[in-house]
Amino acid sequence: MNEKYVTEDAALYLGLKPGTLQIWRCLKRKPAPAYIKMGNRIYYLKSDLDAYIASQRVEAV
């Protein structure tokens, strides 16, 4: 089963501040981790956070 994180936990996992994720959502910043909105709650799936981390990888020259 895929773990769900609230914004605060997702930010901690990514090494960001919760406000950063909130701003990215409001500005629809891309690339940003995908999220799920259920009512007034926001969740991030661990697999989406891992995919976001992988997408930020830069190869050394």
The 8 nearest C-alpha neighbors of each residue, nearest first, counted from 0:
[[1, 2, 3, 45, 44, 46, 4, 47],
 [2, 0, 45, 44, 3, 46, 47, 4],
 [1, 3, 45, 44, 0, 4, 46, 43],
 [4, 2, 44, 43, 42, 45, 1, 5],
 [5, 3, 43, 42, 9, 8, 44, 6],
 [4, 6, 42, 8, 7, 9, 41, 43],
 [7, 5, 9, 8, 17, 10, 4, 42],
 [6, 8, 17, 10, 9, 5, 11, 16],
 [7, 9, 11, 10, 5, 6, 4, 12],
 [10, 8, 12, 6, 11, 4, 7, 5],
 [11, 9, 15, 13, 17, 7, 8, 12],
 [10, 12, 14, 8, 9, 13, 15, 7],
 [11, 13, 9, 10, 14, 8, 15, 48],
 [14, 12, 10, 11, 15, 9, 48, 52],
 [13, 15, 11, 12, 10, 16, 9, 17],
 [16, 14, 10, 13, 11, 17, 19, 20],
 [15, 17, 18, 19, 10, 14, 11, 20],
 [18, 16, 10, 7, 19, 20, 6, 21],
 [17, 19, 21, 16, 20, 22, 15, 10],
 [20, 18, 22, 17, 16, 21, 23, 15],
 [19, 21, 23, 17, 18, 22, 24, 10],
 [22, 20, 18, 24, 19, 23, 25, 17],
 [21, 23, 25, 19, 24, 20, 26, 18],
 [22, 24, 28, 20, 26, 21, 25, 27],
 [25, 23, 27, 21, 22, 26, 20, 28],
 [26, 24, 22, 27, 23, 21, 28, 20],
 [25, 27, 23, 28, 24, 22, 21, 29],
 [28, 26, 24, 25, 23, 29, 31, 22],
 [29, 27, 23, 26, 31, 30, 24, 25],
 [30, 28, 31, 27, 23, 32, 26, 24],
 [29, 31, 28, 32, 51, 54, 55, 27],
 [30, 32, 29, 28, 33, 51, 23, 27],
 [33, 31, 51, 48, 47, 34, 30, 43],
 [32, 34, 47, 31, 43, 35, 48, 44],
 [35, 33, 43, 42, 32, 36, 41, 44],
 [34, 36, 42, 41, 43, 37, 33, 44],
 [35, 37, 41, 40, 38, 42, 34, 39],
 [38, 36, 40, 39, 35, 41, 42, 34],
 [37, 39, 40, 36, 41, 35, 42, 34],
 [38, 40, 37, 41, 36, 42, 35, 5],
 [41, 39, 37, 38, 36, 42, 5, 35],
 [42, 40, 36, 35, 5, 37, 6, 34],
 [43, 41, 5, 35, 4, 34, 3, 36],
 [42, 44, 34, 4, 3, 35, 5, 45],
 [45, 43, 3, 47, 46, 2, 4, 1],
 [44, 46, 48, 47, 2, 49, 3, 1],
 [45, 47, 49, 44, 48, 50, 1, 2],
 [48, 46, 50, 44, 45, 49, 33, 32],
 [49, 47, 51, 45, 50, 46, 32, 52],
 [48, 50, 46, 52, 51, 47, 45, 53],
 [51, 49, 47, 53, 48, 52, 46, 54],
 [50, 52, 48, 54, 32, 49, 53, 47],
 [51, 53, 49, 55, 50, 54, 48, 56],
 [52, 54, 50, 55, 51, 56, 49, 48],
 [55, 53, 51, 52, 56, 50, 30, 57],
 [56, 54, 52, 53, 57, 51, 30, 50],
 [55, 57, 53, 54, 58, 52, 51, 59],
 [58, 56, 55, 59, 54, 60, 53, 52],
 [57, 59, 60, 56, 55, 54, 53, 52],
 [60, 58, 57, 56, 55, 53, 54, 52],
 [59, 58, 57, 56, 55, 54, 53, 52]]
